Amino acid sequence: MNDRITPPAEAPRGPVDSSRVPRYAGPATFARLPRTDEVARTEVAVVGVPFDTGVSYRPGARFGGNAIREASRLLRPYNPAQDASPFALAQVADAGDIAVNPFDIAEAVETVQHEAGRLLDSGARLMTLGGDHTVALPLLRAVAERHGPVALLHFDAHLDTWDTYFGAAYTHGTPFRRAVEEGILDTSALSHVGTRGPLYGKRDLTDDAKMGFGIVTAADVMRRGVDEVTDQLRQRIGDRPLYVSVDIDVLDPAHAPGTGTPEAGGLTSRELLEILRGLAGCRLVSADVVEVAPVYDHAEITAVAASHTAYELTTLMTRRIAADRDAD
Ligand SMILES: [Mn+2]
């Protein structure tokens, strides 16, 4: 299962050695990795989008990216669950934050699309740290411009396929309806995972199904189990280019209190991490972790869960990069 067969031409620069420099010292890049301006070429760019103007309830996700970076100081370089050293398989580096306009959502959406596109054009896959879920739309646009319509695996308590709020089309509850309308998703491979909680009406579900989404509810994960659910998701995805979007509110508030729209009855962090690990081998082209709102957090519970989520996603990406390198 150890997939480091062909090493990269130039050994990637890894994290700061925490046996020599204390973990809590120095600036917090993701997992203590170098910045993109400290390495020759970045294959996975961890990038923050400090934006939360699209939220419908509690604000604060603009501080999520840096909270995740702080909590990621405790990540270590070998991932036993995936039997991989993600930061040795490919160059992962922290690209800092995209400077988005907090007063103009339309402009912010354009900025994210443009800056994400620049990183993708440099040859990097994106591991984005939100920010509220509005940012998934411009990220998907940028990814689809380069890969065509992508399969989407969306972890969230909510559908996020609503139409408008107060007449606004770009919000954190609407990105995936917009994405379907724009033709940037492969509608034969769209899944929500962890859905639960009250809706406005049954039509929310029928509209969502018409767009092509399949739903694995939080209760399904509990009743059917992680392995069966993951097998089903993998069959739907196949080898399509895949985008994974993780709204941290997919987790139960016990596992992620620090978020904008919490719903009872969610996944455990263990279930989420295990489903992600089960995606090994999938063609994951980019991913996001969004909706971490640190002011509602306690003891970094949410930020730690989000940092481990981003770590598993990063491992999936670097393993696939290494496997593709071997295949060439
Ligand atoms: Mn969401």
Residues whose N, C-alpha, C, O or C-beta is under 5 A from the ligand:
A	BS01	MN	H133 D156 D160 H172 D247
